[in-house]
Amino acid sequence: MIGGLIALAVALAGGVACVAMLDSGAPTSWYWLVVLAVVLLGWRGLETLAQIDKPRWMGALVVPGLFGVLLLWLWQVLTAGFDIPPVLLPSPAQIGRQLAANPGVLWQDFRQTFLKSVLAGFILGSAAGFIVAVLVDRSPFLQRGLLPLGSLVSAIPIVGIAPIMVMWFGFDWQSKAAVIVVMTFFPMLINTLAGLAAASDIERDLMHSYAAGYGQTLAKLRLPSALPFIFNALKINSTLALIGGIVAEFFGTPVVGLGFRISVEIGRMNVDMVWATIAVAALAGSLFYGVLALIERGLTFWHPSYRQEQS
């Protein structure tokens, strides 16, 4: 651990020096050797820290965070060192300036896309998929009739249904939420059905020996066994919902929204603002996924995968 910290400290000092040297003129070959040395030292330090098991937050938070900082630093050095035009690839510093200069605009876009469209569509689509999965599990007719349709509908591209939803529900967030419902319904349906079938025959026979009915078996055995599958669907849907909400805004939306901002600013060749919007969407999606993962860990602590981690 001490060697890894020393390597990271040296890499940090070298990284700061590399950024400062960019203002003194065109980089030389020695400069790029220093950049390569910083990357190798940083990689070595992160490799050492990643092997530390305790405390657990070291591998879960510190190592990914430092790796992200290393990537951002390398991005900054390469774009500034090779003088890449911002219209092709802006530097992190330029993107950061846009984030600092337009917090109000980006907040309104985030509120329209994420807090309205994404959350509403995610909740409705996931809830509908879960309820229908319980009904399908109870009905052989639905198993044979609905599941093949599910495979068909899930294969429809979003660019095909988004314009139709805009025509049906208007240009506001309701049409985007409808697209997200279609995208998130069948992942939840399929995963929940797989989870409900995960309980073993021995466990079901034990519940039958206790004279448990369908409802008791469902509530006390099959749904708890299905929780890992349900959370897997929720995490998949968290990504699909954000993608669906942003792409759907390309086909019609009020003058606000992350997808609208990307479409408008790319038309103006304001690429750094486009990347700032992408950064907001990526941060929101990552936090959304992380919250679901924390809830999953709290509710499925009994799962063998978590017990193996603790041991």
Number of C-alpha atoms within 10 A of each C-alpha: 14 10 12 19 16 14 20 24 15 16 24 17 11 18 22 11 14 20 17 10 14 14 11 8 8 13 15 9 9 9 16 15 11 16 21 13 16 23 21 15 21 25 19 18 24 22 14 18 20 17 11 13 12 8 8 11 11 16 17 12 10 15 18 14 12 16 14 12 12 19 12 15 19 20 17 17 20 15 17 21 20 10 12 13 11 16 11 11 15 23 23 20 15 18 22 15 13 18 20 12 12 12 11 11 16 23 16 15 22 22 16 21 28 24 13 17 30 31 19 19 30 27 20 19 26 26 17 17 25 23 13 20 26 16 14 19 16 12 11 11 10 15 15 11 11 14 16 11 12 15 13 10 14 15 10 12 10 18 14 10 15 24 20 14 20 22 12 12 14 16 19 20 26 18 26 32 29 26 27 32 27 23 27 29 27 26 24 29 26 19 23 28 22 16 20 21 15 15 16 11 10 9 13 16 12 12 17 13 9 10 11 15 10 12 10 12 18 17 11 12 18 21 20 17 20 22 19 19 21 26 21 18 23 24 19 15 28 22 18 19 30 25 18 27 31 23 21 31 29 19 19 21 20 12 13 19 28 29 26 21 23 23 17 16 16 15 11 11 13 15 20 25 26 23 23 24 26 17 15 17 22 14 12 15 19 13 12 16 17 13 13 16 16 11 11 18 15 10 14 18 12 10 13 10 10 12 10 8 8 9 5
